[in-house]
Amino acid sequence: MNRLVRGILIVYSFILAVVGFLFFIVVLNNNMVVALTRLLYSLQARSPVKAVFIVLFLLLFAVGVITLVFALLSGRMRKSRLRRTEIGTIDIGVDAIESIALNSAKSAQGGIKTAKARVYSSQNERINVELTAVLYSDVEIPVMMSKVQDRIKKDIERYTGIPVSNVYVKVSRVEPVAARIER
């Protein structure tokens, strides 16, 4: 999820929390119902304020619908990926695909100390792979991560038959290579 979407979700969640709190207060206090009704009636009587509130509520509604659609259609793949064959279906779990990505990354000899893989669905029955890695300091990051990307893409497509759209590699940290002490 990018920063813009997170920001919109934070603002929208705050607005919903305030509206929910107002409804809670209205339920607890009958005088608040009368005061809120008078406020809404007086605002409704003024045309410029009425137009502003209509636009504001339509904007909130649109953001709510967009948030719902985004939450339902994006994100991490749920449970598995089905492949159909002549005999039946093959159910490949997300964890299996992530394990293949991790094994590929570590076997690419790209100087990866630790890594975490996530698999997301993409368009046209494809997947996206995101690898967050901690590297050793003696690694040429662009060259080696390009090799890691190619290896992950080829291995997932070869072992599962699922096409990969993109492989994103995020280098979160670079740590020094520990010196070995020989005895």
C-alpha positions in Angstrom: 0.0 0.0 0.0 1.5 3.3 -1.0 1.7 6.5 1.2 -1.2 8.3 -0.6 -3.6 5.4 0.0 -2.4 5.1 3.7 -3.0 8.8 4.2 -6.4 8.7 2.7 -7.3 5.7 4.9 -6.0 7.5 8.0 -8.1 10.6 7.3 -11.2 8.6 6.4 -10.8 6.5 9.5 -10.5 9.6 11.6 -13.6 11.1 10.1 -15.6 7.9 10.6 -14.4 7.7 14.3 -15.6 11.3 14.9 -19.0 10.5 13.3 -19.2 7.4 15.3 -18.4 9.3 18.5 -21.1 11.8 17.7 -23.7 9.1 17.1 -22.6 7.6 20.5 -23.2 10.9 22.2 -26.5 11.3 20.5 -27.7 7.9 21.8 -26.6 8.8 25.3 -28.2 12.2 25.5 -31.6 13.1 24.1 -30.8 16.9 24.2 -28.0 16.2 21.7 -30.6 14.8 19.3 -32.6 18.1 19.4 -29.4 20.2 19.1 -28.1 18.2 16.2 -31.5 18.4 14.5 -31.6 22.2 14.9 -28.1 22.5 13.6 -28.8 20.4 10.5 -32.1 22.2 9.8 -30.3 25.7 10.1 -27.5 24.5 7.8 -30.1 23.1 5.3 -31.8 26.5 5.1 -28.6 28.3 3.9 -27.9 27.5 0.2 -24.1 28.1 0.1 -23.6 26.0 3.2 -25.9 23.3 1.8 -23.9 23.0 -1.4 -20.7 22.7 0.6 -22.1 19.9 2.8 -23.5 18.1 -0.2 -20.1 18.1 -1.9 -18.4 17.1 1.4 -20.7 14.2 1.9 -20.4 13.0 -1.7 -16.7 13.2 -1.4 -16.8 11.1 1.8 -19.1 8.6 0.2 -16.8 8.3 -2.9 -13.7 7.9 -0.7 -15.6 5.2 1.3 -16.5 3.3 -1.9 -12.9 3.6 -3.3 -11.5 2.4 0.0 -13.8 -0.6 0.0 -13.0 -1.5 -3.6 -9.2 -1.1 -2.9 -9.5 -3.3 0.2 -11.3 -6.0 -1.6 -9.3 -6.1 -4.8 -5.8 -5.5 -3.8 -3.4 -6.9 -1.2 -1.8 -10.2 -0.5 -3.2 -13.3 -2.2 -5.6 -15.1 0.1 -4.9 -18.8 0.4 -3.8 -20.4 -2.8 -3.4 -20.3 -6.5 -5.3 -22.9 -8.6 -3.9 -24.3 -11.8 -6.2 -26.3 -14.0 -5.0 -29.4 -15.9 -6.7 -32.0 -18.0 -7.1 -34.3 -15.0 -8.2 -31.7 -12.4 -6.8 -28.8 -10.5 -3.6 -28.2 -8.6 -3.8 -26.0 -5.5 -0.5 -24.1 -4.9 -0.5 -22.3 -1.5 0.8 -18.8 -1.2 3.3 -20.0 1.4 4.7 -22.4 -1.1 5.2 -19.7 -3.7 6.8 -17.5 -1.0 9.1 -20.3 0.0 10.2 -20.8 -3.7 10.9 -17.1 -3.9 13.0 -17.2 -0.7 14.9 -20.3 -1.7 15.6 -18.7 -5.2 16.8 -15.5 -3.6 19.2 -17.3 -1.2 20.5 -19.7 -3.9 21.2 -16.8 -6.3 24.3 -16.0 -4.2 23.4 -12.4 -4.1 24.8 -11.7 -0.7 21.5 -11.9 1.0 21.7 -12.4 4.8 18.0 -12.6 5.5 14.9 -12.0 3.4 11.1 -12.1 3.5 9.0 -12.7 0.5 5.3 -11.7 -0.1 3.2 -12.7 -3.0 0.4 -10.4 -4.4 -2.1 -11.1 -7.1 -1.8 -9.1 -10.3 -3.8 -8.8 -13.5 -4.4 -11.6 -16.1 -3.8 -14.5 -13.6 -0.3 -13.3 -12.8 1.4 -12.6 -9.5 3.8 -9.9 -8.1 6.5 -10.9 -5.7 8.0 -8.5 -3.2 11.3 -9.5 -1.5 12.6 -7.5 1.5 16.2 -8.3 2.0 19.1 -7.6 4.4 22.3 -7.7 2.5 26.0 -8.1 3.4 28.1 -5.0 2.8 30.3 -6.5 0.1 27.5 -6.7 -2.5 27.0 -4.7 -5.6 23.4 -4.0 -5.0 22.1 -3.2 -8.5 23.9 -6.1 -10.3 23.2 -8.7 -7.7 19.6 -7.8 -7.1 18.9 -7.9 -10.8 20.2 -11.5 -10.8 18.0 -12.2 -7.8 15.0 -10.8 -9.6 15.6 -12.9 -12.6 16.2 -16.1 -10.6 13.0 -15.6 -8.5 10.9 -15.0 -11.7 12.3 -18.0 -13.5 12.1 -20.4 -10.6 8.5 -19.5 -9.7 7.4 -19.8 -13.3 9.3 -23.0 -13.8 8.1 -24.8 -10.6 4.5 -23.5 -10.4 3.6 -22.6 -14.0 2.2 -19.3 -12.7 3.4 -16.3 -14.7 5.1 -13.5 -12.7 4.5 -9.9 -13.6 7.0 -8.1 -11.4 9.6 -8.9 -8.8 10.2 -6.0 -6.4 13.3 -6.2 -4.3 13.6 -3.8 -1.3 16.9 -3.7 0.4 16.1 -2.7 4.0 19.5 -2.8 5.5 23.2 -3.6 4.7 25.2 -5.2 7.4 28.9 -5.7 7.6 30.4 -9.1 6.8 31.5 -10.8 10.0 35.1 -11.8 10.1 35.7 -15.5 10.6 38.1 -16.5 13.3 40.0 -19.7 12.5 41.3 -21.8 15.3 
